[in-house]
Amino acid sequence: MQIELTSGSLNLRVRRLNRDDVFEVDTPNQAFSIFERGRYRVEASEDGAYTVVSVREGEGESTGNGETYALHGGERVTLSGTEWLDAGGQKIGGPDEF
């Protein structure tokens, strides 16, 4: 696994994940569980009010305040709120040449 952390952002490349392995990234308003190999990015606001989870490749699930959101390759979700969780999802394109 390769991890890169920059001010409020975490880039992950999971190269191997065995069947019994559990990998989870927690932020103040959600927990993101990774289910398979892939490339992921988790961004959390400084005040903990929102989290953006992007899945370039792979599959995972964000959970917070009893709500669960499945994410697949090419998807991004913005989870906002702390007492309740509001999710806005969208498709993302491939990485650019930069």
N, C-alpha and C positions, 0 to 999 in steps of 0.2 A: 504494500500500500504506500502511496505517496501522498503526503499532506503538505499543503502550503497555506499559511495563515497570514493574512494582511488585514490591518485595521478593520475589524468587524466582518471579514470575509474568510471563508474556509474553502479552499479548493481541494478536492479529494479525487484520487485515482485509485480505485480498488481493482487490483489485478487478480486476486484470488479470494474467494469467500466460500468456505466449506459449508456443508449443509447445516451443521450445528453452530456455526459462528453467528454472533449477534454484533452488529455494528450500529451504533446510534449516536446522533449528534443532537444535543439538547441546547435550546436557546430559551430565553425567558418565557416565551409564549407557545412553544411547541417542541416536539421531539421528532426527529427525522430518522427512520430506520431504513437501512440499506439492505436490499434483498438479493442483489446480484452484482457481478463485476460491472464496472462502468466508470463514468466520470461525472462528478457531482460538484455543486457549489452551494454553500449555505451562507447567506448574508443576514446579519442581525443589526438592527438599529441600536444606537448607543443607549437609548432610553428603554429598550426592550419592548417597544410598542408594535414592532412588526418584524417579520422574517421573510426573506425571499429564498426559496429553494428551487434550484435549477438542476435538471437531469439531462445531461447531454447524451449519455448512453447509460443504460441500466434500468433499474426499477426500485422504487422505494415507497415509503408511506409517511406522511406527516400527521401527527396526532396532537391535539390540544383541546382542552376543555370539553372532552367527550366527543369531539368531531374528528373524523379520519378522512384524509384525502390521499388517494393513490396517485402516484406519479410514474410516468413511463418516459423512455428516451424521447428527447425533443420537447419536453414540457417544463413549464415554470409555474410556480404558484407563489402569490404574495399572501401571507397570513398576517392579518392585523388584529389588534385587540389583545387585552389581557384577561378581562372578565368574561368575554365572549370572543369567539374566533370568527372572523370574516375572511373568506378565501376568494381570491381572484386569480383564475388560471389562464394561461395562454400557451400557444405553441411557440417554440423558439427555433430559429434557423441554425444551421451549422456554424461552426466557428469561422471567422474571417481569416484571410491570409496573414494578418498581422500576428 
